[in-house]
């Protein structure tokens, strides 16, 4: 499975904690790691490090690289400017195709979610990947926010 973490945002939802220069996913809100680092910790059990990509906007890229030194630098995909979620997906899909990795499930998720049930998360992600590969269709996972 390939994992793509969307690590973007404008930093307006949790102002004044988050800012345009340091948005929510870079903050340590629930423990001693940032939301981005917690997201990476959840997905690193799903696949090998070379199959984990992070999409970030240029102004946050240095923070992402600093917080995730275990991610290969060429797997941190940098958008030159904020263009929305669709452009993040397209950038990642283009890189994945160029590397010849497009024959497997691709799991997109956001860097700023708080998920406490790590086992349930891993099981659901694995089941979704297996189903997506079997039926060759997109599989969406929804979680009721609290």
Beta strands, then each sheet from edge to edge (+ up, - down):
strand 1: 2-7
strand 2: 52-57
strand 3: 76-79
strand 4: 106-110
sheet 1: 3+ 2+ 1+ 4+
end
